Amino acid sequence: MERFDFSRVPPDKLPVLMAKFFARGPAAMVRATPVQDLVAPTRQVMVGETLLRYHPTQLPLAQWATENPRIMEQGIENFGFGEFIVRRITETFDINRIPIKPSPLFPQFGKVLATEDVLPRIQQEIPVDRTEIVEWMHDATATNVVMTAREAEYNVHSQFVTDTGDGYIPGVRVASMAFRRLNGYDYARRGYATVVSPAGEINVPRYTMRTIIGKDFLGWAYAGAQYGIQWKGVLGQLVRLADRITQAVGFPNIDGRVAPFFILQQPNRETQRAIVRMVVDSNRDQRMRITFRDPNDYRRVIDEGEIEVPKGRSTIEFVVASYPAVPPVVNHMQPENGTKTVLNAFEVRRG
Amino acid sequence: MVLYNFPFKMKIAGEVVFPTVAKLPDWATNAAYRNAVAMPGKPEIKVVGPFSESGLGKAIEFPDAPETMDWDTILNWVKDIAPIEEEQIVEWMQTAAAANVICSRFMDEYKRAGSLVIAKSGDPYIPGVKAEDIRFVSERGMTVANRGYGIVSTPAGNFNVPVPGKATGIFKNILAWGAVLESFIVQWTGVLMKFRELVTNPQERISFPSFRGLTAPLFLTHASSIPAPVNLAEFSISTNKPQTVVLRARSVDDYRDVLFEDKISLQKGQNIIDYPIFGFPVVPTMVIELQPENNTSTILDYWTVYP
């Protein structure tokens, strides 16, 4: 390095550089402002014999919470919630009146919450020819119609990524987890597929939606129908949790199995009592399970309960309290299978 | 908290965008350095060893795939495990699976270097191909073949990918790449890549993914530890045949803004390149794009910046 003088440009280069500098047009002078943001350091974990590198699920924690370790420790220990107060706004469940999004990949299919609503149309419009189109592709496309729409809805607020396809080839993978390649015949025989995830090797029984929760990772996997050597797999990974919902986000319904939903539940200011307010659409009466998880370790359940959600649109309110202050917690919602459910709003305010 | 050139998520004309972000050193916030320009000096290149494929990443969903960059070897392996005689296997799936082995390894290598790229291959007609918020427009194979290109849609705009062929999508705040490997009557096979968070001065091997001979570029952030008018980038590239690599330095404020372009001729084997860069008033933090030739196996071994 001795031959380089890092502090001085050679004299023959300087005029050229200065000319370039002053010749730069006004467009180049408009500079982006650097922004501070969360760091998502790559972490690694041994999963069986595989070294898995992954990005943890990030939480946009409020400054008032991170600055006070007592809130993140004692606040979590003392956390409690009150009765769920449900008020029905309307008994009608009409998907055309709910502002969910169509799939950005397949906008021609319109608003679709459940794969069963779009599969017959795909089968009819793109028939099996055995040389280019085969059955599993219909199934995967129907799932993609649903999943890409839900992804777009969640991404208005934060970030969620999904992948759908055949778990044998071409394979199913999101940035931080994947289905291990498995022949469809073996899948049918043994009855489950395996996901390599930051939470370890997770077995997903056939036709089962499996929530994947690690210390620092949230996601889910679904293993679907088998077609000869092929079978359908679906993965969802929460990259960063939303901390409020202001536009409708649907719960994906894949072959009747409904995926979980995760959100960071935190008041906008430090307080010992807050009110959580949600607006939910449901196509039938159902019991929605709510689990509050520790933001320091998502595997740890702080508290849980069940909400009786009636058919139609309802508001749900409940009080949360803690000392020295209500901490941020991960709110994990799980609607019943077979339902069509949409979360239209979610907010936490000082109560 | 770390400084980035763009936020994690932004909205452009009402559309949510997850930009390609680059980490910035603290000194980059200094307004005096914000419009800095740069130009390259004469590189010194020496060959220090043979070409080797050791130390590359693993595909987590295909742990038993052959450990090589050679497209034909990987494709033949896929054809063995998923023959076309199976009633649910059609030709595009084999090509896409082979491409996914390469995509998955590349993602692993990029993650190992502490960053994130998303890469995926499949049939854009159905079930569809997307990488985060970029996607191939779903059209029939015959439509794209007759027109001569497939369309990649991103929140910042579209770019066209020749059939067959490759294209780089460079936008103000998104870096992406797409390839079309083949087209049939209904189906076609596409590969999409989106750089989400750029790696800074990588110190571990990252291969340039190559699909049926179409080699993708690699993007990285060149950042010196202190502001200086002269930088020395010492980097190493291994290649399986002599070739010329195109190097472009792009502004971190707008990836379309090319600060300089250069061509570097490499011999077969591991080439170490001492590459002086001059800047005014200092050498800015830049995004480096390296584009090898098609039909090569190329690996970036490391990229070190002095001071």
Chai-1 contact restraints between the chains, C-beta under 6 A:
chainA,res_idxA,chainB,res_idxB,connection_type,confidence,min_distance_angstrom,max_distance_angstrom,comment,restraint_id
A,M1,B,Y306,contact,1.0,0.0,6.0,A-B,restraint_1
A,F4,B,L232,contact,1.0,0.0,6.0,A-B,restraint_2
A,F6,B,A228,contact,1.0,0.0,6.0,A-B,restraint_3
A,F6,B,V230,contact,1.0,0.0,6.0,A-B,restraint_4
A,F6,B,P307,contact,1.0,0.0,6.0,A-B,restraint_5
A,V9,B,P229,contact,1.0,0.0,6.0,A-B,restraint_6
A,V9,B,F278,contact,1.0,0.0,6.0,A-B,restraint_7
A,K13,B,F278,contact,1.0,0.0,6.0,A-B,restraint_8
A,L17,B,V37,contact,1.0,0.0,6.0,A-B,restraint_9
A,L17,B,F280,contact,1.0,0.0,6.0,A-B,restraint_10
A,M18,B,F280,contact,1.0,0.0,6.0,A-B,restraint_11
A,K20,B,V37,contact,1.0,0.0,6.0,A-B,restraint_12
A,F21,B,V37,contact,1.0,0.0,6.0,A-B,restraint_13
A,F21,B,F280,contact,1.0,0.0,6.0,A-B,restraint_14
A,A28,B,D257,contact,1.0,0.0,6.0,A-B,restraint_15
A,M29,B,N35,contact,1.0,0.0,6.0,A-B,restraint_16
A,R31,B,R34,contact,1.0,0.0,6.0,A-B,restraint_17
A,R31,B,D253,contact,1.0,0.0,6.0,A-B,restraint_18
A,A32,B,N5,contact,1.0,0.0,6.0,A-B,restraint_19
A,A32,B,D253,contact,1.0,0.0,6.0,A-B,restraint_20
A,P34,B,L3,contact,1.0,0.0,6.0,A-B,restraint_21
A,P34,B,L24,contact,1.0,0.0,6.0,A-B,restraint_22
A,P34,B,T29,contact,1.0,0.0,6.0,A-B,restraint_23
A,V35,B,Y4,contact,1.0,0.0,6.0,A-B,restraint_24
A,V35,B,P7,contact,1.0,0.0,6.0,A-B,restraint_25
A,Q36,B,M1,contact,1.0,0.0,6.0,A-B,restraint_26
A,D37,B,Y4,contact,1.0,0.0,6.0,A-B,restraint_27
A,D37,B,F8,contact,1.0,0.0,6.0,A-B,restraint_28
A,V39,B,V2,contact,1.0,0.0,6.0,A-B,restraint_29
A,T42,B,K111,contact,1.0,0.0,6.0,A-B,restraint_30
A,T42,B,G114,contact,1.0,0.0,6.0,A-B,restraint_31
A,T50,B,I60,contact,1.0,0.0,6.0,A-B,restraint_32
A,R53,B,K111,contact,1.0,0.0,6.0,A-B,restraint_33
A,R53,B,R112,contact,1.0,0.0,6.0,A-B,restraint_34
A,L105,B,G128,contact,1.0,0.0,6.0,A-B,restraint_35
A,L105,B,R135,contact,1.0,0.0,6.0,A-B,restraint_36
A,E132,B,V90,contact,1.0,0.0,6.0,A-B,restraint_37
A,E132,B,F184,contact,1.0,0.0,6.0,A-B,restraint_38
A,E132,B,V186,contact,1.0,0.0,6.0,A-B,restraint_39
A,E132,B,Q187,contact,1.0,0.0,6.0,A-B,restraint_40
A,V134,B,Q88,contact,1.0,0.0,6.0,A-B,restraint_41
A,W136,B,Q88,contact,1.0,0.0,6.0,A-B,restraint_42
A,M137,B,I126,contact,1.0,0.0,6.0,A-B,restraint_43
A,M137,B,P127,contact,1.0,0.0,6.0,A-B,restraint_44
A,A140,B,P127,contact,1.0,0.0,6.0,A-B,restraint_45
A,T141,B,I126,contact,1.0,0.0,6.0,A-B,restraint_46
A,T141,B,P127,contact,1.0,0.0,6.0,A-B,restraint_47
A,N144,B,P127,contact,1.0,0.0,6.0,A-B,restraint_48
A,N144,B,G128,contact,1.0,0.0,6.0,A-B,restraint_49
A,N155,B,V16,contact,1.0,0.0,6.0,A-B,restraint_50
A,V156,B,V16,contact,1.0,0.0,6.0,A-B,restraint_51
A,I169,B,A82,contact,1.0,0.0,6.0,A-B,restraint_52
A,I169,B,M93,contact,1.0,0.0,6.0,A-B,restraint_53
A,I169,B,A97,contact,1.0,0.0,6.0,A-B,restraint_54
A,P170,B,M93,contact,1.0,0.0,6.0,A-B,restraint_55
A,P170,B,A96,contact,1.0,0.0,6.0,A-B,restraint_56
A,P170,B,A97,contact,1.0,0.0,6.0,A-B,restraint_57
A,P170,B,N100,contact,1.0,0.0,6.0,A-B,restraint_58
A,P170,B,G122,contact,1.0,0.0,6.0,A-B,restraint_59
A,G171,B,E61,contact,1.0,0.0,6.0,A-B,restraint_60
A,G171,B,N100,contact,1.0,0.0,6.0,A-B,restraint_61
A,R173,B,E61,contact,1.0,0.0,6.0,A-B,restraint_62
A,A175,B,I118,contact,1.0,0.0,6.0,A-B,restraint_63
A,A178,B,I60,contact,1.0,0.0,6.0,A-B,restraint_64
A,A178,B,E61,contact,1.0,0.0,6.0,A-B,restraint_65
A,R181,B,E61,contact,1.0,0.0,6.0,A-B,restraint_66
A,R181,B,F62,contact,1.0,0.0,6.0,A-B,restraint_67
A,V196,B,I60,contact,1.0,0.0,6.0,A-B,restraint_68
A,Y227,B,Q88,contact,1.0,0.0,6.0,A-B,restraint_69
A,G228,B,E86,contact,1.0,0.0,6.0,A-B,restraint_70
A,G228,B,E87,contact,1.0,0.0,6.0,A-B,restraint_71
A,G228,B,Q88,contact,1.0,0.0,6.0,A-B,restraint_72
A,I229,B,E86,contact,1.0,0.0,6.0,A-B,restraint_73
A,I229,B,Q88,contact,1.0,0.0,6.0,A-B,restraint_74
A,Q230,B,Q88,contact,1.0,0.0,6.0,A-B,restraint_75
